[in-house]
């Protein structure tokens, strides 16, 4: 007896799963030979997880430190031990953990957007292609890897909250609110989303004169889960802490015209941490839909589309204004405005833009232009597929995971030095210190979200002369300082000089006494330092490896 034939919508969904499987397959097939994002990924987070797991301080107390980084980086810098991505890196090899994280995030992004569209935004049976297609497109966006479900989990959370708000929820919605915090970040996404939910609840109270206690409780419930998970963050906010590099942040440095340009750039192109890839097909569709609404005077029936369109623009305006220099006097008096990035309300953009995309396609479909809607959706999907990490970074010439961390090369260096790694400290020039950290070396340089301000000042004394020679690098370090690097004025803010580079440093001026005071004994440089002897540096040996993109010049301080 034959089973029931598959519906058209089910076929679309199965097709989406197949595409998603193909999209993720290079990570699992290529393993360490895969090409993945470097910026705010391999240069930082991936090494952080490895350092934390190997430190023995995964469950370290609130005063624990990580000796491998800057002579004792506070354990709290690496965040909570109850984050799902940390556990993946604890249980699996690094590249497999990364691949699993990508799969988990994209699978739940696909499911969450589909549920949200089906139950609340694109309910019509005949629009199944739009529901499935937009959900898949959302799941294929090139999100920031360590953000996990911080942005891509928002549709699922909104689906749960809207069902609770409408009194149609069951256990599934509460389970979503319970589990999502374990695979997302409060400060890098859900703080802003939950602020929006609180505002929605307050608007309901004002308009309907009803408190909807269940909806309010659901918001408080999810916030409380986050606060328990992020107990380290809560502790740092409630009790006085030593100043960190974030206390010297000066983000608001732009003139008003520059802020306007930043608003426009964010509106048209988005942001590297929440890449929506909306410029070429979604944005023109939104402009067309707006033109149609005003031409046909249907703004009353399209209130939801108009609201989301205005909100989308407002978020970009807020993002640009946050960096306007007129804010700085206020930020200097209210430290929280310096240490917390409130500009990140634009992290709501992926959710909003793909809801607008779905509604806009629905308008095209209803306008008897079904083929046009299908073509737009397929073009957006094709564009997103070309931005697959393996395709994008291989074509751009970036190193693979294996080439970047070059474990065989750094094993050679370790054997040559011949001393336990915890008995000396190293720093890097022309490459990210995360590479040394990943390979187990103890570094006096690092890239971290926050670290003691006193250490920043100590480290600055090493590079002060180089900073004085390059105003751009000086402002970068003094007004931010997240990258506590051995900056060279000649190299600027460039850290990826591969072995085929002809770059040389002609006149490096480091305070070697300050370097030694922090325990520094060796410098790993990816470029030759021509005046090494003047700087009290001795070139010990040059290291290469056929599996590495680096040529490391090992310098020892005299």
C-alpha positions in Angstrom: 0.0 0.0 0.0 1.5 3.3 -1.1 1.9 6.2 1.4 0.4 9.6 1.0 2.2 11.7 -1.7 4.4 14.5 -0.5 2.9 17.9 -0.6 4.6 20.6 -2.6 5.6 22.4 0.6 7.3 19.2 1.9 9.2 18.9 -1.3 10.4 22.4 -1.0 11.5 21.8 2.6 13.3 18.6 1.7 15.0 20.5 -1.1 16.1 23.1 1.4 17.6 20.4 3.7 19.6 18.9 0.8 21.0 22.4 -0.2 21.9 23.1 3.4 23.7 19.7 3.7 25.7 20.5 0.5 26.5 24.0 1.8 27.9 22.5 5.1 29.7 19.5 3.5 33.1 21.2 2.8 33.6 21.7 6.5 33.1 18.0 7.3 34.8 16.6 4.1 37.9 18.9 4.1 38.4 19.1 7.9 41.5 21.2 8.6 42.0 21.8 4.9 38.8 23.9 4.9 38.9 27.7 4.4 37.1 29.7 7.1 36.9 33.2 8.3 40.0 34.8 9.8 38.8 38.1 11.2 37.2 37.7 14.6 37.4 34.0 14.2 40.7 32.2 13.6 42.6 35.3 14.8 40.8 35.2 18.2 37.8 33.0 19.2 38.9 29.7 18.0 42.3 30.1 19.8 40.4 31.3 22.9 38.4 28.1 23.1 41.5 26.0 22.8 43.4 28.0 25.4 40.5 27.9 27.8 40.0 24.1 27.5 43.7 23.4 27.9 44.1 25.8 30.8 42.2 23.6 33.3 40.2 26.7 34.2 37.0 25.9 32.3 35.2 26.0 35.7 37.7 28.3 37.3 36.4 30.6 40.1 35.6 34.3 39.6 39.2 35.3 40.4 41.0 32.6 38.3 43.5 33.6 35.6 44.8 32.0 32.4 48.7 32.1 32.8 49.3 31.4 29.1 48.0 34.8 28.0 49.5 38.2 29.1 50.9 36.6 32.3 47.5 36.0 33.7 44.4 36.9 31.7 41.3 37.0 33.9 39.3 33.8 33.4 36.1 35.8 33.0 37.4 37.3 29.7 36.6 34.0 28.0 33.0 34.1 29.1 30.7 31.5 30.6 31.5 27.8 30.8 27.8 27.1 30.1 28.0 28.1 26.4 27.3 25.3 23.9 30.1 26.3 21.6 32.7 26.0 24.5 31.5 22.5 25.1 31.8 21.6 21.5 35.4 22.7 21.6 35.9 20.8 24.8 34.6 17.5 23.4 35.7 17.5 19.8 38.8 18.5 17.7 38.7 22.2 16.9 37.7 21.9 13.2 35.0 19.3 13.9 33.7 21.5 16.7 33.5 24.4 14.3 31.7 22.4 11.7 29.2 21.1 14.2 28.5 24.6 15.4 27.9 25.8 11.9 25.5 23.0 11.3 23.6 23.5 14.6 23.2 27.2 14.0 22.0 27.0 10.4 19.6 24.1 11.1 17.8 26.0 13.8 17.9 29.2 11.8 16.1 27.3 9.0 13.5 25.8 11.3 13.0 29.0 13.3 12.4 31.3 10.3 10.1 28.7 8.7 7.9 28.5 11.9 7.8 32.2 12.2 6.7 32.8 8.6 4.2 29.9 8.6 2.5 30.9 11.8 2.7 34.7 11.6 3.9 36.4 8.4 3.3 34.2 5.3 0.4 31.9 6.3 -1.2 31.4 2.9 -1.0 27.8 1.6 -0.1 28.8 -1.9 3.0 30.7 -0.7 4.9 27.6 0.4 7.8 28.3 -2.0 8.3 31.7 -0.4 8.2 30.3 3.1 10.7 27.5 2.4 12.9 29.7 0.2 13.3 32.7 2.5 13.9 30.4 5.5 16.7 28.7 3.6 18.1 32.0 2.5 18.1 33.2 6.1 19.9 30.0 7.2 22.6 30.6 4.5 23.6 34.1 5.6 27.3 34.4 6.5 26.8 35.0 10.2 29.7 35.6 12.7 30.6 32.1 13.7 31.1 32.6 17.5 27.8 34.4 17.6 26.1 31.0 17.3 22.3 31.6 17.4 22.7 35.2 18.8 21.1 36.6 15.6 20.1 33.5 13.6 18.1 32.2 16.6 15.9 35.4 16.8 13.2 34.1 14.4 12.7 31.0 16.6 12.6 33.2 19.7 10.1 35.6 18.1 7.9 32.7 17.0 7.8 31.5 20.6 7.1 34.9 22.0 4.4 35.7 19.5 2.6 32.4 20.3 2.8 33.2 24.0 1.6 36.7 23.4 -1.4 35.4 21.4 -2.2 32.7 24.1 -1.6 29.9 21.6 1.6 28.5 23.1 2.5 25.0 24.4 5.5 23.4 25.8 7.6 23.8 22.7 7.7 27.6 23.0 8.9 27.5 26.6 11.5 24.9 25.7 12.8 27.3 23.0 13.1 30.1 25.6 14.9 27.7 28.0 17.4 26.3 25.6 18.3 29.2 23.3 20.4 31.0 25.9 22.8 28.0 26.0 23.7 28.5 22.4 23.6 32.3 22.0 25.0 35.4 23.6 23.1 37.9 25.7 25.4 40.9 25.0 26.0 40.0 21.3 22.3 39.7 20.3 19.6 38.8 22.7 20.0 41.9 25.0 18.8 43.9 22.0 16.1 41.4 21.0 14.7 41.1 24.5 14.7 44.9 24.8 12.5 44.9 21.6 10.2 42.3 23.2 9.9 44.4 26.4 9.0 47.4 24.2 6.4 45.3 22.4 4.8 44.2 25.7 4.7 47.8 26.9 3.1 48.9 23.7 0.4 46.2 24.1 -0.3 47.5 27.6 -0.6 51.1 26.4 -2.9 50.2 23.4 -5.0 47.4 24.8 -5.0 48.3 28.6 -4.2 44.7 29.4 -1.0 43.5 31.1 -0.7 40.1 29.4 1.2 38.7 32.4 2.1 35.5 30.6 3.9 37.4 27.9 5.7 39.5 30.5 6.7 36.4 32.5 8.1 34.8 29.3 10.4 37.8 28.7 11.5 37.8 32.4 12.0 34.0 32.2 14.4 34.2 29.3 16.3 37.1 30.8 16.7 35.2 34.0 18.1 32.1 32.2 20.7 34.4 30.5 21.6 36.0 33.8 22.2 32.6 35.4 24.3 31.4 32.5 26.2 34.7 32.3 26.8 34.8 36.1 30.4 36.0 35.5 29.1 39.0 33.6 26.6 39.7 36.4 29.3 39.5 39.0 31.5 42.0 37.2 28.6 44.4 36.9 27.4 44.2 40.5 30.8 44.3 42.2 33.6 46.9 41.6 36.3 45.6 39.3 39.7 46.8 38.3 39.6 49.0 35.2 40.0 47.3 31.9 41.0 48.5 28.4 37.3 49.1 27.8 37.5 52.1 30.2 39.6 53.9 27.6 37.4 53.2 24.7 36.7 56.2 22.5 34.3 55.1 19.8 32.5 58.4 19.2 35.1 60.2 17.1 33.2 60.8 13.8 32.1 64.1 12.5 28.4 64.4 11.7 28.9 64.0 7.9 31.0 60.9 8.6 28.2 59.6 10.9 25.7 60.1 8.0 28.0 58.2 5.7 28.2 55.3 8.2 24.4 55.3 8.5 24.1 54.9 4.7 26.8 52.3 4.5 25.1 50.2 7.2 21.7 50.6 5.6 23.0 49.6 2.1 25.7 47.1 2.9 25.1 45.9 6.5 27.9 45.0 9.0 30.6 42.3 9.0 29.2 40.7 12.2 25.7 40.5 10.9 26.1 40.1 7.1 22.6 40.0 5.5 23.7 40.3 1.8 20.6 42.3 1.1 22.1 44.9 -1.2 21.5 43.5 -4.6 18.1 41.8 -4.5 16.4 42.4 -1.2 16.8 46.2 -1.1 15.5 46.9 -4.6 12.5 44.7 -3.8 11.8 46.7 -0.7 12.0 50.0 -2.6 9.6 48.5 -5.3 7.2 47.4 -2.5 7.2 50.8 -0.9 6.5 52.4 -4.3 3.6 50.0 -4.9 2.1 50.7 -1.4 2.1 54.5 -1.9 1.0 54.3 -5.5 -2.0 52.1 -4.6 -2.5 53.7 -1.2 -2.6 50.4 0.6 -0.5 51.5 3.6 -3.3 50.5 6.0 -3.3 46.9 4.9 0.5 46.9 4.8 1.2 48.4 8.3 3.5 45.5 9.3 5.7 46.0 6.2 5.8 49.8 6.7 6.7 49.4 10.4 9.5 47.0 9.7 10.8 49.2 6.9 11.0 52.2 9.2 12.5 50.1 12.0 15.2 48.8 9.6 16.2 52.4 8.7 16.0 53.6 12.3 18.5 50.9 13.4 21.0 52.1 10.8 20.5 55.7 11.8 21.2 54.7 15.5 24.3 52.8 14.5 25.8 55.8 12.7 24.8 58.2 15.4 26.5 56.1 18.1 29.9 56.9 16.7 29.2 60.7 16.4 31.7 62.6 18.5 29.0 64.7 20.1 28.3 61.7 22.3 31.8 61.5 23.8 31.4 64.0 26.7 28.4 62.0 27.9 30.3 58.7 27.5 33.2 60.1 29.5 30.8 60.6 32.4 28.8 57.4 32.1 31.3 54.5 32.0 28.7 52.0 30.9 28.3 53.9 27.6 31.9 53.2 26.9 32.2 49.6 28.1 28.9 48.4 26.5 28.3 48.8 22.7 24.7 50.0 22.5 25.1 50.5 18.7 24.5 46.8 18.3 20.7 47.2 18.1 21.5 46.8 14.4 22.0 43.1 15.2 18.2 42.9 14.7 18.8 43.6 11.0 19.0 40.0 9.8 15.6 39.2 11.3 14.0 42.3 10.1 15.4 42.3 6.5 14.4 38.6 5.9 10.9 39.2 7.2 10.7 42.2 4.8 12.1 40.0 2.0 9.3 37.4 2.7 6.5 40.0 2.8 7.9 41.8 -0.3 7.9 38.5 -2.2 4.4 37.9 -1.1 3.3 41.3 -2.5 5.0 40.4 -5.8 3.4 37.0 -5.9 0.0 38.4 -5.2 0.5 41.0 -8.0 0.4 38.2 -10.4 4.1 38.2 -10.9 4.9 34.7 -9.5 7.8 34.2 -11.9 9.4 37.5 -10.8 9.1 36.5 -7.1 10.6 33.1 -7.8 13.5 34.5 -9.8 14.3 37.1 -7.1 14.3 34.3 -4.4 16.5 32.0 -6.5 18.9 34.8 -7.3 19.3 35.6 -3.6 19.9 31.9 -2.8 22.5 31.6 -5.5 24.3 34.8 -4.3 24.4 33.4 -0.7 25.8 30.0 -2.0 28.7 31.9 -3.6 29.5 33.3 -0.2 30.0 29.9 1.3 33.2 30.1 3.4 35.1 27.5 1.3 34.2 29.2 -1.9 34.7 32.8 -0.7 37.9 32.4 1.2 39.6 30.0 -1.1 39.0 32.3 -4.1 40.2 35.3 -2.1 43.5 33.5 -1.4 43.1 33.1 2.4 45.0 30.3 4.1 43.2 27.1 5.2 42.7 26.3 8.8 45.7 24.0 8.7 47.9 26.5 6.9 46.9 29.3 9.3 47.7 27.6 12.6 50.7 25.7 11.1 51.1 23.3 14.0 54.0 21.4 12.3 55.9 24.6 11.8 55.5 25.8 15.4 56.4 22.3 16.6 59.8 22.9 14.9 60.2 26.2 16.7 59.3 24.6 20.0 61.9 21.8 19.5 64.5 24.4 18.5 64.0 26.5 21.6 64.1 23.4 23.7 62.6 24.8 26.9 59.2 24.2 28.6 56.8 26.8 27.1 55.8 28.1 30.5 59.4 29.2 31.3 59.5 32.0 28.7 57.2 34.4 26.9 56.9 35.3 23.2 55.3 37.9 21.0 54.5 38.2 17.3 55.1 40.7 14.6 53.3 40.5 11.2 51.0 37.6 12.3 48.3 37.2 14.9 49.4 36.1 18.4 46.4 33.7 18.4 48.5 31.4 16.2 51.2 31.2 18.9 48.5 30.7 21.6 46.8 27.9 19.6 50.1 26.2 19.5 50.6 26.4 23.2 53.1 29.2 23.5 52.8 31.7 26.4 52.3 35.2 24.9 52.6 38.7 26.2 50.5 40.0 23.3 46.9 39.0 22.6 43.5 40.0 21.1 40.8 40.0 23.7 37.5 41.8 24.4 38.8 43.1 27.7 41.9 42.7 29.9 43.4 44.8 32.7 44.0 48.4 31.9 47.3 48.3 33.9 48.6 45.7 31.5 47.7 47.8 28.5 49.8 50.6 29.9 52.7 48.3 30.7 52.6 46.9 27.2 52.3 50.3 25.6 55.7 51.2 26.9 57.2 48.5 24.6 55.6 50.0 21.4 55.4 53.7 22.3 58.0 54.8 19.8 56.3 52.9 17.0 52.9 54.3 17.9 54.4 57.8 17.8 55.4 57.2 14.2 51.9 56.2 13.0 48.9 58.2 14.1 46.4 55.7 12.7 47.9 52.8 14.8 48.3 55.1 17.8 44.6 56.0 17.8 43.7 52.4 17.2 45.7 51.2 20.2 45.0 54.1 22.6 41.3 54.5 21.9 40.5 50.8 21.7 43.4 48.5 22.4 41.6 45.1 22.0 44.5 44.1 19.9 47.4 44.3 22.3 50.0 43.6 19.5 53.6 44.5 18.9 52.7 47.1 16.3 55.2 48.3 13.8 54.6 51.7 12.2 55.9 50.3 8.9 53.4 47.4 8.9 50.4 49.3 10.3 47.3 47.3 11.0 48.3 44.4 8.9 49.0 41.0 10.4 49.0 38.4 7.6 52.4 38.6 5.8 52.8 35.2 4.3 56.0 33.5 3.2 55.8 34.9 -0.4 55.7 38.5 0.9 58.6 40.8 0.2 57.8 43.1 3.1 60.7 44.1 5.4 60.9 46.2 8.6 63.7 48.7 8.2 63.6 50.6 11.4 61.9 48.9 14.4 62.0 50.7 17.7 60.9 48.6 20.6 61.6 49.1 24.3 63.3 45.7 24.9 63.8 46.4 28.6 60.0 46.7 29.0 59.6 43.6 26.8 61.9 41.6 29.1 60.1 43.0 32.2 56.9 41.3 31.0 58.9 38.0 30.5 59.4 38.4 26.8 62.3 36.4 25.4 61.5 35.6 21.8 59.7 37.4 18.9 58.1 35.4 16.1 58.1 37.7 13.1 56.7 36.9 9.6 59.0 39.5 8.0 62.7 40.2 8.4 63.7 43.0 10.8 66.7 44.7 9.1 67.8 46.7 12.2 67.4 43.8 14.6 70.9 44.3 16.2 70.1 48.0 17.0 67.0 46.8 18.8 68.9 44.2 20.8 67.5 41.3 18.9 69.4 38.3 17.5 68.1 36.3 14.6 68.4 32.7 15.8 66.8 30.8 12.8 64.3 31.0 10.0 61.5 28.4 9.9 59.3 27.2 7.0 57.1 24.3 6.3 55.3 23.1 3.1 52.0 22.9 5.0 52.3 26.5 6.3 51.8 29.9 4.7 54.2 31.5 7.1 58.0 32.0 7.2 58.9 32.7 10.8 62.0 34.6 11.7 62.8 33.7 15.3 64.4 36.6 17.2 65.8 36.3 20.7 66.3 39.4 22.9 69.8 40.0 24.1 
